[in-house]
Amino acid sequence: MKTTVKYHQGDPWRLSEAAFDPAYLGKYEAIFTLGNGYLGTRAATEESYVGEKRDTFVAGTFDRFNEDEVTELPNLPDVFGLGITLDDNPLNLAVGEVVDYDRSLNLATGELTRRFIWEVADHRYQFESSRFVSLAKRHVLGQRIRITALDQPTQLLLTAGINGQVTNTGTQHFNDDVKRLYPGNILQLSTKTDQSQINFVITSGHSLQTEAEVGTVKTEMLRRKLISTYPVSLAVGQTITFTNLTTIYSSRDRDVTYPDIASLRELGLKRTTNLQTVGYDALLEESGQAWQDQIWRGMPIQIESTDVKDALAMNFARYHLTVMTPAHDPRMNIAAKGLSGEGYKGHTFWDTELFMLPYYIFTYPKIARSLETYRFLTLGGARRKAADNGYRGAQYPWESAWIDDGETTPVWGATDIVTGKATKIWSGFIEQHITADVAYGINEYIQATGDTDFADAMGYEVIIDTARFWASRLEYNQKLDRYEICDVIGPDEYKEHADNNAFTNHMAKWNMQLALTLISELHEHRQATYQRLDQRFDLVALAAEIQSKLSQLYLPEPNDEGVIPQDDAYLSKQTLDLSAYLKEDQVGSLFDHFNLEQVDNMQVTKQADVILLLFLFEKHFSQVIKRKNWDYYEPKTTHDSSLSLLTHSIFAADLGDQALAYQFYQRARDIDMGPNMFSSTDGIHAASIGGIWSMTIFGFGGIRYLDGRLRVSPHLPKAWTKLAFQLWWHGQKLAFEVTHQQVTIKNLTGTKSVSVDTDHGVVDVPENTAIAINLA
Amino acid sequence: MKTTVKYHQGDPWRLSEAAFDPAYLGKYEAIFTLGNGYLGTRAATEESYVGEKRDTFVAGTFDRFNEDEVTELPNLPDVFGLGITLDDNPLNLAVGEVVDYDRSLNLATGELTRRFIWEVADHRYQFESSRFVSLAKRHVLGQRIRITALDQPTQLLLTAGINGQVTNTGTQHFNDDVKRLYPGNILQLSTKTDQSQINFVITSGHSLQTEAEVGTVKTEMLRRKLISTYPVSLAVGQTITFTNLTTIYSSRDRDVTYPDIASLRELGLKRTTNLQTVGYDALLEESGQAWQDQIWRGMPIQIESTDVKDALAMNFARYHLTVMTPAHDPRMNIAAKGLSGEGYKGHTFWDTELFMLPYYIFTYPKIARSLETYRFLTLGGARRKAADNGYRGAQYPWESAWIDDGETTPVWGATDIVTGKATKIWSGFIEQHITADVAYGINEYIQATGDTDFADAMGYEVIIDTARFWASRLEYNQKLDRYEICDVIGPDEYKEHADNNAFTNHMAKWNMQLALTLISELHEHRQATYQRLDQRFDLVALAAEIQSKLSQLYLPEPNDEGVIPQDDAYLSKQTLDLSAYLKEDQVGSLFDHFNLEQVDNMQVTKQADVILLLFLFEKHFSQVIKRKNWDYYEPKTTHDSSLSLLTHSIFAADLGDQALAYQFYQRARDIDMGPNMFSSTDGIHAASIGGIWSMTIFGFGGIRYLDGRLRVSPHLPKAWTKLAFQLWWHGQKLAFEVTHQQVTIKNLTGTKSVSVDTDHGVVDVPENTAIAINLA
């Protein structure tokens, strides 16, 4: 595979673009995305190319273009695009020669740098640029570029500004706008989303440092665009340094006191003026320090491997998790592509609970709480969805955006190659396991943290109201005298309208069972909470209903061959040898040959489905059953979803097959960071990036929290000599150090003893003491 | 000036781009615009470049993005953009070598062709493309491209489709849409404007002819976009010919019976399927024939000049007048940039009456009637505007769009470089002469055609109701005991809030005087019309009011130096030597140095103002006065409006200064067609293009219609040996042939004698006889 991605031996903090190719714009725009959870901006190059996607998003600022579309995260006006013309040659690396090209993301500091020498018309120019989004000051973006004329006097025209002509793939969310030019080369654009009426103010302060002669600066206000032109006469060897310090504020920000447009404009002008006093270097330094304090030194993770990419992957994952997660505001959640692209419109899926939440529960429990508080805040939409579908309780949206939006899954998707028509996206209607997934995430958070404050105020209500949904959802099958769940989509989205999807039925059962246990516990031990919830839900009647239905709920169990049927029909469908399709580089290639209806009629699975069930409920199934289902389903799985490989890696590690686990790990690790130049175009894969942590800590580290117990049972791959990490458990910060020989656990907080399950039985880790467990 | 525009000696029908430079995209996109008055499409190249503007407009289909914007002509999904990749090299003429480049517009047939050889990675490929918009079938667009691998086997990937991700400079007017793929490689996209709810259906039929091996064609439906990919394995010397025949229908079309979206989709599919049977060559041939029949042979104009550009300019002008004019529908009018760009949003200005209408009155009187019927149909908006401003009668919008829209001038414009704020556009409020200009155009049409049917049904009502506006508009100045018109903008838009602008006051007077004469004539000779209008307007009272006010209306007259003051303040303002600013290539450069307020306080004029007054009312002023005002005002005029030079050229010819007239003619002729590579980026200059005809026929040909009389008084420039043209006058088609020695007039219709004023007195041109007049 042709690739320009470069890794650095001995340096797990740097990821590079080794050569520029305009065919690969999207790859680096996505994987080099800068951000801080409040805002994210794709790493479009300074100069423009056909096919670039110049996206900047502020988390949670959803807007809906019109009634035919669903709400999406709107693409804000761009501030990083520059026009650079050298003696009438516009900077364009497809033209002339490019020497010493390097673009690198420093994961440790969040700085993106780029340098190269451009030879055009027999002359050479040196470029160096730097860019960051501050982790210390969430509204701040910085950009600096240096251009040197190496061998001839040159007329340089540099244009910079604020460009609101960008769209979301042609969809415009913003009003035309108020543009202002202030003294000191400060440009300001105020605008507003059309439907959601969110005010935005973008204020850029420019400065130019050079010994060269600078002509008259001209600022134009065009439609949706302000642009300043800086004409510079560079003598040989002279350099200009152009700096752009920008602030972005919106009326949705909780740290803004007065959200009206006039106050926001005043604020933006004041803050940007301040930034110019502080200067680029100090702001970059401050942001790098925040990365050190909050992420790298705050919760270190160390991997010693023969392949630098393994440690790099963990840093890459944690970098992107930080960039994508709106930790500052519980009204927001993580999008399936983070803030790195327009894919999935900034919406939140079950990915949060299944694949990103574990990282936060163990690493930043406060952020985990914020993510699950979001689910509490979206209860209104979930209740509306249940009612709209004729159910009771809370039915969570498959895709979730702003807390008031309810279901935001688009109704129409890609073309059916046989009929020529757009296919209907059924997920918003019948991919119902999301409701149990949310309850699952909330329970995991409560179990791992013991956060009774959250549980009483928010978590229990969600668990009970989702169980209430399931109770109303079950369908009675008179012939078989049992309850069933028909016409759903399970995790394997290639099977639309499945009956009794094993994953869904088991999750529904678990959800109802949890509520039942909870109701009884609350009644016994937490009367105040019980009373409050009882007034809302009539818990006695609800518990009786759940109890009665649960006993008759059909759960697909292993058949004679030990295989759990994915759904009622799966095992009787025709089989297909997938090997021909799995060789191709891109996912979804099966659909070049078959339409969804045809795939629906084959034993072909998109992603971990039964395997995911076995992973989540590991204690309920024997190793023999797990291995049999792996042998049956894995060869039938296309792994077309980025959620699949990571589950298979952890599952293989659980099965004790480290070599296989490492193979899947490598494939999952490389989805975004690897050499495939087209996998990340629409944005990075948030779940897969969460999975890099899960595969490492859950899979190889063998950490798990099961029924309120912490477990460690490491399976380090051969290539690794050491894995060291820290995690929080019930308010205690624990440090783990895993080698092939032993695992050491130390309680760093040391205010209480922690009990851990190991392969050698229960181990108590007392206060301030390290415990070593041999793995022989 | 660096330029790539190429003219062809001996061929006044061909205009070429001699070399490709991506810096000049906008120039050729605009001047090579294809269209037929129903639709227009900028000539964006097949392959895409940064900075391109890929616009397609259907006349009259205005939409308003939201309440902060004004209505504009929305940019339709593009069908001409292609993706072309040759062995992984995307076609990009900034890369590699380009040999034998030529892009030419054939004005005679409306065919745009392009050819070149592209050398990349040591291999050569030949390209030939052809494109047209049918003049015979107004819904039809055609495109054909041939690619030959000259020296090596090549994997070609060709992508073509319908791309609705385009916007109006970032503003999206269309809903996301229904996309369909039909058998036979027919792609269809249905969409709708958001506010005006106009349905559109675009249907493209692709076909591929080649002896080479074609792989599996794949069609993707993306957001706002359908795209088919054709993979071809070209052997050495093999060629593919790709043809795209497209239809566009909208629910606004008067030739569509059922405008609902389902019927439109059916219609589009049926018609596009038909086109594929007819074939590209036959459709192109049919369209070329329509150009011959309707334009070139129907109303020939012949210029014999030492400079081929003079004859070329007339063909260029008539080509663009045909492309820009929605002659098929009186609910539409000509936009200031035609259908060739987003400048002025597709709006209609006084340009129509002053600068395009004369061509149509004399060449296609039916189209002239349609253009003035539009003004009748917009009376509602004009009456609303008058009422909103506290006046009576009809006050025409400065900018006019759909017949119901009323005033559509945007309120905010470019930046004030001193204050940093956007400047207010006052034209929509106080550039009031437009109301008299409309009456002027309508009167000209009636005078030159004798179309009493139009006059009775529509024209007289406009003349009377505009006079009614003026009567209510006049302000009484007690101190001077006279009526004045204060706080207006005249043709010189650099003088905002002028009092007693000479042009405005004279036009208002003329408008009121015309109504007075008309009321009296109608009373005497056309009682039915009189009765109908009397019931509406109470003509006796209105006539009395007009009569009384008119006698006291202040009209700026020549002062002691013979100079007519442009307004009350102009002559007392400071003067500025303009020579420094007029050297610069681009218009408006004065505003890099002064803001509007500063320019307002100087004796600087944007465009013909007093000169225009003297031109329109030539009989009212002596040659001496005309010359004195020329000497005074011309050196103070920046000609920043494209309406200025043409008026000066005609005026200089009227003064008998052919050399000067020819100088201005050349400058005006070259505004779009000339070597300036940046003047046409936002679209061609419709008025200036109308002016090419006016300068030729009015200026050099000396034709004028004054007070109902046709006059000929030629002033051929030295470079010209002959000018032959035809025109309609009161239902008679007259042929004029002008040389330096004589003018010959022949009545081709020959059903009645025509009386013509000449320098030698009145000449009668009898039926079917040629009359020669010596010019000695």
Interface residues (C-beta under 8 A of the other chain):
Chain A: P22 A23 S48 Y49 V50 F65 N66 D68 E69 D88 P90 N92 A94 V95 G164 Q165 V166 T167 T169 G170 T171 Q172 N175 D176 V178 K179 R180 L181 Y182 P183 D194 T216 K218 T219 E220 M221 L222 R223 R224 K225 A414 T415 I417 G420 K421 A422 D592
Chain B: P22 A23 S48 Y49 V50 F65 N66 D68 E69 D88 P90 N92 A94 V95 G164 Q165 V166 T167 T169 G170 T171 Q172 N175 D176 V178 K179 R180 L181 Y182 P183 D194 T216 K218 T219 E220 M221 L222 R223 R224 K225 A414 T415 I417 G420 K421 A422 D592
